[in-house]
């Protein structure tokens, strides 16, 4: 499955996908990496792996809409069949989501619908929850509100800081996200409204 990735920062999830794809452990081919930050480490990781990159710096466009139009056009030119958000720090607009003729996946460091948006780990600690975790979901027009593909819980320890909780959640992300991508790319997900399930073998589909 021809796969694009959007990232704004270090690109640790991107590197994980690069490594798994190179080993043949995921049925994807990474064909595009885009970013809103020219200095994002994710771009250097993509270039090192020989993946075409492009930067869509907001200052270079008259409006968010025109920037997203350019981004969507580029992804379509690259014949992207799946788009993964990997630490992409911008909300994709309604026109982009509706205009994309491919599924868009994101991973969020909380058990959605709890604590959407930025600093989810800090939100969890401030609220005093005993369990947090991460969620892989389809992207829709809302904020971290799309149908949920997979979730895994991570206990919140009494001594946790935002950094320690984030690190433990990230370890789980690196297992959960590729598994969700594998299921989708190999045609093993069924989606009915907000419900997403693993397709049962022998179901005739």
Beta strands, then each sheet from edge to edge (+ up, - down):
strand 1: 2-6
strand 2: 29-35
strand 3: 53-55
strand 4: 82-85
strand 5: 103-108
strand 6: 131-138
strand 7: 148-155
strand 8: 189-192
strand 9: 195-198
sheet 1: 3+ 2+ 1+ 4+ 5+ 6- 7+
sheet 2: 8+ 9-
end
